[in-house]
Amino acid sequence: MTSWNSLPLEITYNVFGWIAFFSWSLSFYPQVILNFRRKCVVGLNFDFLVLNLTKHSSYLIYNASLFFSTVIQRQYHEKYGYGEMIPVAANDVAFSTHAVLLTAITLYQVLIYDCGNQKVSKTCIAITSIVWVSAAVCVFIAWPNNSWLWLISVFNGIQVIMTVLKYIPQALMNFMRKSTEGWSIGNILLDLFGGLMNYAQMAMQSIDQGSWINFYGNIGKTLLSLLTVFFDLLFICQHYLLYPSKKEKIYFEVDSESTALLAKSSDHSQSEKENRRLPIARHL
């Protein structure tokens, strides 16, 4: 198996990887905590959750298979060269496992908390059904020829497609409501940081090996980080620029009203003082 040429780069690679793991993993909790405190999931798009579960399940299949299976690792080396390192790290498997678990917990919150009039759309159900039926067909195609690397690449492609599709319903929902209330910005900030750390980790491996094959050898991970950064920046723009929090608006309105009342009070006090001075002036 290919080894690292530089110990500092190997250490940095692992540090970046686990920072990405903790950042991405922690990004699930602000939404879960927000739902628990509000006892309500209004504002959280259900299509996002269903598509997200499909996405992370597919990514877990890819990561776990390539990380643990020696057969698939051999097929990877036969395709990309025996001098190349496997582009999946332990933190990738850990993150995928954790992501599936936390997404399932969030879906459970949807069942037990007030949903308003929200529900999973027929389009989302259709997309999810088509994806899993297609994946099952690919399993039967790969089985006779033992094309396992091709099969997990299909799951890797699924997670990329789901990454794009899962964000669109939430972005549209924020746009239609002109609000991000119920959608945790903490989730997005941690997600963005995790995506940047993921790129940094991959760069360390490329610099050490003097090859950028791991970027297109694991194109799913590369596109995952790219799409994550793009949509996170979009959500940040929606939250802070386009649709500021209603609490902030109320605060500014109250503050402006208070300022107006203080101004009126000051004018009233000034007029009283002037009225008191008038009799004195007349007497003089």
C-alpha positions in Angstrom: 0.0 0.0 0.0 1.2 3.5 -0.8 2.7 5.4 2.1 3.1 9.0 3.0 6.3 10.8 1.9 6.1 13.5 4.5 5.1 13.0 8.2 4.1 16.7 8.7 1.8 16.5 5.7 0.3 13.2 6.9 -0.4 14.7 10.4 -1.9 17.9 8.8 -4.0 15.7 6.5 -5.5 13.8 9.5 -6.0 17.1 11.5 -7.9 18.7 8.6 -9.9 15.6 8.1 -11.0 15.3 11.7 -11.7 19.1 11.9 -14.0 18.6 8.9 -15.6 15.6 10.6 -16.4 17.5 13.8 -17.5 20.6 11.9 -19.8 18.7 9.6 -21.1 16.5 12.4 -21.8 19.3 14.8 -23.6 21.1 11.9 -26.6 18.7 12.4 -27.1 19.7 16.1 -28.3 23.4 15.8 -31.3 22.3 13.8 -32.1 19.4 16.2 -31.8 21.7 19.2 -33.9 24.4 17.5 -36.6 22.0 16.7 -36.6 20.7 20.3 -36.8 24.2 21.8 -39.6 25.3 19.5 -41.4 22.0 19.7 -42.1 22.8 16.0 -40.5 22.1 12.7 -42.3 24.8 10.6 -39.7 26.5 8.4 -37.7 23.3 7.9 -38.3 21.8 4.5 -39.3 18.1 4.6 -38.1 17.4 1.1 -34.6 18.6 2.2 -34.6 16.0 5.0 -35.8 13.1 2.8 -33.3 13.9 0.0 -30.6 14.4 2.6 -31.2 10.9 4.1 -30.8 9.4 0.6 -27.7 11.5 0.0 -25.9 10.5 3.2 -27.0 6.8 2.9 -25.5 6.7 -0.6 -22.3 8.4 0.6 -22.0 6.0 3.6 -22.2 3.0 1.2 -19.5 4.5 -1.0 -17.1 5.5 1.9 -17.5 2.3 3.9 -17.1 0.0 0.9 -14.0 1.7 -0.4 -12.4 2.0 3.0 -13.0 -1.6 4.2 -13.2 -3.7 1.1 -9.8 -5.0 -0.2 -11.5 -6.1 -3.4 -12.7 -2.7 -4.2 -9.4 -1.2 -3.2 -7.7 -3.5 -5.6 -10.0 -2.5 -8.4 -9.4 1.2 -7.6 -5.6 0.7 -7.9 -6.0 -1.2 -11.1 -7.9 1.8 -12.5 -5.9 4.7 -11.1 -2.5 3.1 -10.4 -1.0 1.1 -7.6 1.0 4.2 -6.5 -2.1 6.1 -5.6 -3.6 6.3 -2.1 -7.2 5.4 -1.4 -9.0 8.7 -1.3 -11.3 7.8 1.6 -10.2 8.4 5.2 -11.5 7.1 8.5 -13.1 10.5 9.2 -15.2 10.1 5.9 -16.7 6.9 7.1 -17.3 8.3 10.6 -19.0 11.4 9.2 -21.3 9.4 6.9 -22.4 7.1 9.7 -23.1 10.1 12.0 -24.9 12.0 9.2 -27.3 9.1 8.6 -28.1 8.8 12.3 -28.7 12.6 12.9 -30.8 12.9 9.7 -33.0 10.1 10.9 -33.4 11.8 14.3 -34.4 15.0 12.6 -37.0 13.1 10.6 -38.3 11.6 13.8 -38.8 15.2 15.1 -40.9 15.9 12.1 -43.2 13.1 13.2 -43.6 14.2 16.8 -43.6 18.0 16.5 -46.0 20.5 15.0 -45.6 20.5 11.2 -48.2 23.1 10.3 -49.4 22.4 6.7 -46.0 21.1 5.6 -45.6 17.7 4.0 -43.2 15.8 1.8 -43.9 16.6 -1.8 -44.9 14.1 -4.5 -41.9 15.2 -6.5 -39.6 14.3 -3.7 -41.2 10.9 -3.2 -40.9 10.2 -6.9 -37.2 11.3 -7.1 -36.3 9.2 -4.0 -38.1 6.1 -5.4 -36.5 6.4 -8.8 -33.0 6.8 -7.2 -33.3 3.7 -5.1 -34.9 1.6 -7.8 -32.1 2.6 -10.1 -29.5 1.7 -7.4 -31.1 -1.7 -7.1 -30.9 -2.3 -10.9 -27.2 -1.3 -10.8 -26.5 -3.9 -8.1 -27.9 -6.6 -10.4 -25.8 -5.3 -13.3 -22.6 -5.2 -11.3 -23.1 -8.6 -9.6 -22.2 -11.0 -12.5 -18.9 -9.2 -13.4 -18.0 -8.1 -9.8 -17.9 -4.5 -11.0 -17.9 -3.3 -7.4 -15.9 -0.1 -8.0 -18.3 0.9 -10.7 -21.2 0.2 -8.4 -20.0 2.3 -5.5 -19.1 5.0 -8.0 -22.9 5.0 -8.9 -23.7 5.6 -5.2 -21.0 8.3 -5.1 -22.8 9.9 -8.1 -26.1 9.6 -6.3 -24.8 11.5 -3.3 -23.6 14.3 -5.6 -27.0 14.6 -7.3 -28.8 14.5 -4.0 -26.5 17.2 -2.6 -27.7 19.5 -5.4 -31.4 18.5 -5.1 -31.6 18.6 -1.3 -30.7 22.3 -1.0 -33.0 23.6 -3.7 -36.4 23.0 -1.8 -35.0 24.8 1.3 -33.6 27.7 -0.7 -37.0 28.1 -2.6 -38.9 27.9 0.7 -36.8 30.7 2.2 -37.4 32.7 -0.9 -41.2 32.2 -0.9 -41.5 32.9 2.8 -39.0 35.8 2.7 -37.7 34.4 5.9 -35.2 31.9 7.3 -37.0 31.4 10.6 -37.0 27.8 11.6 -33.9 27.1 9.5 -30.7 27.1 11.7 -27.9 29.3 10.4 -25.6 27.5 12.8 -26.0 24.4 10.7 -24.9 26.4 7.6 -21.8 28.1 9.2 -20.5 24.8 10.5 -21.2 23.1 7.2 -19.3 25.8 5.3 -16.3 25.4 7.6 -16.4 21.6 7.2 -16.4 21.9 3.4 -13.3 24.2 3.4 -11.5 21.8 5.7 -12.4 18.9 3.4 -10.7 20.6 0.5 -7.7 21.4 2.6 -7.4 17.7 3.6 -7.5 16.5 0.0 -4.9 19.1 -0.9 -2.5 17.8 1.7 -2.7 14.3 0.1 -2.2 15.7 -3.4 0.9 17.8 -2.3 2.5 14.8 -0.6 1.9 12.4 -3.5 2.7 15.0 -6.2 -0.6 14.0 -7.9 -4.1 15.4 -8.1 -5.7 12.0 -8.9 -7.4 11.9 -5.6 -9.5 14.9 -6.6 -11.0 13.2 -9.7 -10.5 9.6 -8.3 -13.0 10.6 -5.7 -14.9 13.1 -7.7 -17.9 12.8 -5.4 -16.0 14.1 -2.4 -14.6 17.0 -4.6 -18.0 18.0 -5.9 -19.6 17.5 -2.4 -17.3 20.2 -0.9 -17.8 22.5 -3.9 -21.6 22.3 -3.8 -21.6 22.6 0.0 -19.6 25.8 -0.1 -21.8 27.3 -2.9 -25.2 26.6 -1.2 -23.9 27.6 2.2 -22.9 31.0 0.9 -26.4 31.3 -0.7 -28.1 30.5 2.7 -25.8 32.9 4.5 -26.8 35.6 2.0 -30.5 34.8 2.5 -30.2 34.8 6.3 -28.1 38.0 6.9 -28.8 40.1 3.8 -32.0 39.2 2.1 -34.3 38.1 4.9 -32.9 39.3 8.3 -34.4 37.9 11.4 -37.8 39.3 12.5 -36.4 39.7 16.0 -33.8 42.1 14.7 -36.5 44.0 12.8 -38.7 44.2 15.9 -35.7 45.4 17.9 -35.0 48.2 15.5 -38.6 49.2 15.3 -38.9 49.3 19.1 -35.6 51.2 19.3 -36.8 53.8 16.8 -40.1 54.2 18.6 -38.3 54.6 21.9 -36.1 57.2 20.4 -39.2 59.1 19.1 -40.8 58.9 22.5 -37.7 60.3 24.2 -37.5 63.1 21.6 -41.2 64.0 22.3 -40.6 63.8 26.0 -37.6 66.1 25.7 -39.6 68.6 23.6 -42.4 68.5 26.2 -40.1 69.2 29.1 -38.5 72.0 27.1 -41.8 73.6 26.5 -42.8 73.4 30.1 -39.6 75.1 31.1 -40.3 77.9 28.6 -43.9 78.3 30.0 -42.5 78.7 33.5 -40.2 81.4 32.4 -42.9 83.5 30.6 -44.6 84.8 33.8 -41.3 85.9 35.2 -40.4 87.7 32.0 -43.8 89.5 31.9 -43.4 90.6 35.6 -40.0 92.0 34.8 
